[in-house]
């Protein structure tokens, strides 16, 4: 099995960078922006979705419906890192190797009966445990997230504006109980340079509040406000996902 790697993007034809760091990734943009992306990303395949699809959840669902087995990467990814490298060894993963590591992760997910798969959410090597190279439950950041076809339950919710990863991870835990996470690797995200376009067009403090309230309504105590750690005060509704198994 070979999954398609898709980069959903909007309004960032001049700043998109992910296609440089993951080989064979396909860029997916609104129809009205297709020519702009083809000009600036001439070596990449560019596909377009209808302009009427507004919001990342609807875009992700369109991609899932079109491709089935898929891995989605945000447009501001600066590369994959091997967290298991020893001190002094280069951790940055070559784009072609990143492609095959994703394929390997997807195939292990299928063999283990998982529909949701991905990589370590932590980007610091000192947080990686050599005794836990893989995990079968946990949170997967939607900046780099994979879904395999066949689940009757995994669908993105358009009412969730900026927390689709929390929703899909909690939904997967509720229905399927397991996911496959290769903890040896992570994706590094820029974010700062792409404050214009993409989800930033509709992600606000108010939508973060609404997302939190909806997630609490759906999943109860599995969704909690962050009370400590590096990103606890990122905004008033920074959240964490507690999977109780």
Residue pairs with C-beta under 8 A, 6 or more apart in sequence:
1 69
1 103
1 106
1 107
1 110
2 103
3 67
3 69
3 70
3 71
3 102
3 103
3 106
3 146
3 148
4 26
4 67
4 69
4 70
4 71
5 22
5 24
5 25
5 26
5 70
5 71
5 72
5 73
5 99
5 102
6 25
6 26
6 27
6 28
6 63
6 67
6 70
6 71
6 72
6 73
7 16
7 18
7 19
7 25
7 26
7 27
7 28
7 72
7 73
7 74
7 75
8 28
8 29
8 56
8 59
8 60
8 63
8 72
8 74
8 75
9 16
9 27
9 28
9 29
9 37
9 75
9 197
9 198
10 29
10 30
10 33
10 59
10 197
10 198
10 201
11 33
11 196
11 197
11 198
11 201
12 75
12 76
12 194
12 196
12 197
12 198
13 29
13 33
13 36
13 37
13 39
13 40
13 41
14 40
15 75
15 76
15 193
15 194
15 196
15 197
16 27
16 37
16 40
16 41
16 75
16 76
17 75
17 76
17 77
17 78
17 190
18 25
18 73
18 74
18 75
18 76
18 77
19 25
19 27
19 41
19 43
19 44
20 95
21 77
21 78
21 79
21 80
21 95
21 98
22 73
22 77
22 80
22 95
22 98
22 99
22 102
23 95
23 96
23 98
23 99
24 99
25 44
25 73
25 99
26 44
26 45
26 46
26 47
27 37
27 41
27 44
27 45
27 46
27 47
27 75
28 46
28 47
28 48
28 49
28 59
28 63
29 36
29 37
29 46
29 47
29 48
29 49
30 48
30 49
30 50
30 51
30 53
31 48
31 49
31 50
31 51
32 51
33 48
34 46
34 47
34 48
37 46
38 46
49 59
49 62
49 63
53 59
53 62
54 202
55 158
55 161
55 202
56 156
56 161
56 162
56 164
56 198
56 199
57 156
57 157
57 158
57 159
57 160
57 161
57 164
58 156
58 158
60 72
60 142
60 156
60 164
61 155
61 156
61 158
63 70
63 72
64 70
64 147
64 149
64 154
64 155
64 156
68 148
68 149
69 106
69 147
69 148
69 149
70 146
70 147
71 102
71 106
71 117
71 144
71 145
71 146
72 142
72 144
72 145
72 146
72 147
73 143
73 144
73 187
74 142
74 143
74 144
74 189
74 198
75 194
75 198
76 143
76 189
76 190
76 191
76 193
76 194
76 198
77 143
77 144
77 187
77 188
77 189
77 190
78 188
78 189
78 190
79 92
79 93
79 95
79 98
79 187
79 188
80 92
80 93
80 97
80 98
80 101
80 119
80 185
80 186
80 187
80 188
81 91
81 92
81 93
81 123
81 125
81 185
81 186
81 187
81 188
82 91
82 92
82 93
82 184
82 185
83 91
83 120
83 122
83 125
83 127
83 128
83 183
83 184
83 185
83 186
84 128
84 130
84 133
84 184
85 91
85 125
91 125
93 101
93 185
101 182
101 185
102 146
104 182
105 117
105 118
105 119
105 146
105 180
105 182
106 117
106 146
106 148
108 117
108 134
108 180
108 182
109 115
109 116
109 117
109 146
109 148
109 179
109 180
110 148
112 136
112 178
112 180
113 178
114 136
114 148
114 176
114 178
114 179
114 180
115 147
115 148
115 150
115 151
115 154
115 172
115 176
115 179
116 140
116 145
116 146
116 147
116 148
116 154
116 168
116 169
116 172
116 176
116 179
116 180
117 140
117 145
117 146
117 147
117 148
117 179
117 180
117 181
117 182
118 140
118 141
118 144
118 145
118 146
118 179
118 180
118 181
118 182
119 140
119 144
119 181
119 182
119 183
119 185
119 186
119 187
120 128
120 181
120 182
120 183
120 184
120 185
120 186
121 138
121 139
121 140
121 141
121 186
122 128
122 186
123 186
123 187
123 188
128 183
128 184
129 183
132 183
133 182
133 183
133 184
134 180
134 181
134 182
134 183
135 180
135 181
135 183
136 178
136 179
136 180
136 181
137 173
137 177
137 178
137 179
137 243
137 245
138 169
138 179
138 181
138 243
139 165
139 166
139 169
139 240
139 241
139 243
140 165
140 169
140 179
140 181
141 165
141 187
142 164
142 165
142 168
143 187
143 189
144 187
145 165
145 168
147 154
147 168
151 172
151 175
151 176
153 171
153 172
153 175
153 176
154 168
154 171
154 172
154 175
154 176
155 171
156 164
156 167
156 168
157 164
157 167
157 214
159 214
160 166
160 167
160 211
160 214
160 215
161 199
161 202
161 203
161 207
161 210
161 211
162 199
162 202
162 203
162 207
162 208
162 211
163 208
163 211
163 212
163 215
163 239
166 211
166 215
166 223
166 239
166 241
167 215
167 218
169 179
169 241
169 243
170 215
170 218
170 219
170 222
170 223
170 241
170 243
171 218
172 179
173 179
173 222
173 243
173 245
174 219
177 245
194 200
205 235
205 236
205 237
208 235
208 236
208 237
209 236
209 237
211 237
212 223
212 225
212 237
212 239
215 223
215 239
216 223
221 242
222 241
222 242
222 243
222 244
223 239
223 240
223 241
223 242
224 239
224 240
224 242
225 237
225 238
225 239
225 240
226 232
226 234
226 238
226 239
226 240
231 238
232 238
